[in-house]
Amino acid sequence: MSKARTSLTRTSLVHLALIGYAIISVFPVFLTLINSMKDRNAIFRNPMQLPTPETFDLVGYTTVLGQGDFATYFQNSFIVTVASIALVLLFGAMAAFALSEYRFRGNTLMGLYLAIGIMIPIRLGTVAILQGMVATGLVNTLTALVLVYTAQGIPLAVFILSEFMRTVSDDLKNAGRIDGLSEYAIFFRLVLPLVRPAMATVAVFTMIPIWNDLWFPLILAPSEATKTVTLGSQIFIGQFVTNWNAVLAALSLAILPVLILYFIFSRQLIRGITSGAVK
Amino acid sequence: MGSLQLKSVRKSFGTVDVIKGIDLDVKDGEFVIFVGPSGCGKSTLLRIIAGLEDATSGSITIDGAEVVTVPPAKRGIAMVFQSYALYPHLTVKDNMGLGLKQAGAPKDEIEKRVAKASGMLSLEKYLARRPAELSGGQRQRVAIGRAIVREPKLFLFDEPLSNLDAALRVNTRLEIARLHRELKATMIYVTHDQVEAMTLADKIVVLDAGVIQQVGSPMELYNRPANLFVAGFIGSPGMNFIDAERLGISDARTIGVRPEHITLSRESGDWQAKAVHVEHLGADTIVYLESEKVGAFTVRLFGEHHYQPDDVVFATPAADQMHRFDANGQAIR
């Protein structure tokens, strides 16, 4: 290895930049967490201060959990996120396999068409989506959200996964064909395990915007029974009075499930990389 | 069980013709090797026989049955790939048994055949391992074992030794030759390495630009090349080609002499020449020469010879080992 690459100043500069970025990213989360455990006065007087014995107060959490519906909101968010990820991964991977594996007329065009979805935000179509949901009677159902999020996630999934699937050895797929595996078996049993790291990446990228989304729950499923966590927390934000304790506590709680999902996928990511492929 | 006929097989990718009409007859139990330079269509031809590519036109029969519309798994073939193509998530045993399992063979039958194949290839110790835990040579043996377990009518090998280092390549080559003797199966083997072709084949098919240049036993190709391409491709170092006019021969355009069929002497001979470069290989000495009369040529001498660059020597070709080619590059017999 060249000397320049291992030089101390160089590595420390790189680390400094990384640490700086990490602090900037984590700081809002940290601020939310510490303030969720303080009383109202302390939040406003000293927002940067860690909770002290005098200012420590779990009133936010008791409010949120006392509201009772929050369990439902969590459940809704969880169902929507997990179902959407599952559908995005399934359909995205299948489309990516078809685009990367088979030569057919309009292959490139289809790929580009799907890629357009990455460039044009789905929210531009909100009115049409709402009309469609009203017409099909899906307003105020979790199905509506799952459908929209699946559509939103598929373009990126196809884009990333088809690139990865091109790297899976043709010989391996052909060996499967000679051994009598069907195209579905080749896809599910040979290709998917090999692109697992890419699947985990896609899952993480898909999951976070879905979990955090306020727009579609507000428009498509604002009823009490279908509220997601992000939407549920909004009841504490008023035009004139905002219950900051409760908002911060709700947000802190909302971080947990997504953190758990992230750990699951990132483990997959590491395992996928170390599993060893063709050669 | 295990004959193959190809009749005017053609393959085009768009407007590019890769295979331009191949007719070939492979008899039961034959070891046939397709050899040729990169891009000559040999791998494509093998994949067409396997059913992994569709031929644009032509007919393929295995054991007398037309297979053009039969999927690869039902053609009664097994294929060994250059990159081994083992299933990374399955153990050696499951890798070898998967084809039979898919075909719905009973469990004890699979066990029996896997045991037999792993015995032949001394893989018993590794049956529980995954491909990632094996060395390159072991992986290729597993890939060969996977083919044996299927007991196919045709074994197809796609450059199986290219990813192995030189020593392993020789061992695995011997292994494949032994398997062919033991199994008495029909094997079709693709390689660009003429040493593999010469040492393994019963019959060599030399391909260039999607056309068969010559079919024959290794010695036939060596002794009686049909054209300039085959003459230059078979043998190492390659045959010397000399303009017939320079030798005063009028009934041919080009004269070919193999480097091993020329003798050198310091005193006298037919062609006076100057050594340009000498390679000492122990068993052989290869001398590159430049001559006023015939141009640049190569001589291969057996054993050690102490020629140096700039030495002036006389070369004499063996008169009965001269190959004559006409203006179209075809051999004159």
Interface residues (C-beta under 8 A of the other chain):
Chain A: S169 D171 L172 N174 A175 G176 R177 I178 D179 G180 L181 A185 R189 L190 P193 L194 S275 G276 A277 V278 K279
Chain B: R47 A50 G51 L52 P71 P72 A73 K74 I77 A78 M79 F81 Q82 S83 Y84 A85 L86 Y87 P88 H89 L98 G99 Q102 A103 R130 P131 A132 R146 R150 D158 N163
